[in-house]
């Protein structure tokens, strides 16, 4: 479909996360401080050239290791507005407070941001309370509901389309672990659980699956007659056409599954962050999925969970989800951004030549 009109993508050099707040270059053979400097310079140049009315920053308030801080200061100095967008859950309370304490990040966010958008429901998880945001930031926070893909659902997926020998009468169960970097153990157990099961198994391994793990999964899939693909475009568009889903606890996957009422068995990641586990448990309390803790994952336990999932009523699940959750997060966020932008006239976005001495000092703090 391509990009919408007047939209461009500026690609930053990729990063690889090795631990909380520790990132290395994903492909370039350069030191961590150099990749940060390069990304920071690109961001600053983009801000200076584009002179945005409103800038929306996702998850990291100041970029990785503060790479966006200077750019934010320039936006504000020129009269632009700044918005922070957060997923429903970042991590458990103790971890976030411990990580944010040295830089008093809650206060820094309140100082640098005009608005905060939370892509979730306050009743499900309230970051304002959990992460000790000051009252001034709470007054500038809007809960938008969950962001999901609004593409039209594809026709029902039949196992034959994934090259599985089947009479077509069995339920179809899809297993996915997102990019695939850390999903091997779950997919291995799923493939073994699908052997002689009363349902057909489909696996989307993910494009980031390590080569040696992918070869093992492909061999197992062939042995147990489970269809496997490395990458499936618009994978979430298939959720409405399968009978059950096995997945980890990523934001996109769980939100899409709940929005489509697909019976879900979630085996969340527990480290390096507990975000997925917290989200999975929160959704489980709402009655829209079942959580299987990773330390309890084995072939028998997964087989039992999937057998139960394919018997769950999709209509009941969907009704339960729609009663408790909103799925128009993208629309609501856009409305807030446009409303903020309409308060700014073109003359308020100042060029570098018109910046005052105090504004120049602000950008160099």
Order of alpha helices (4+ residues) and beta strands (2+ residues): beta-beta-alpha-beta-alpha-beta-alpha-alpha-beta-alpha-alpha-beta-beta-alpha-beta-alpha-beta-beta-alpha-beta-alpha-beta-alpha-alpha-alpha-alpha
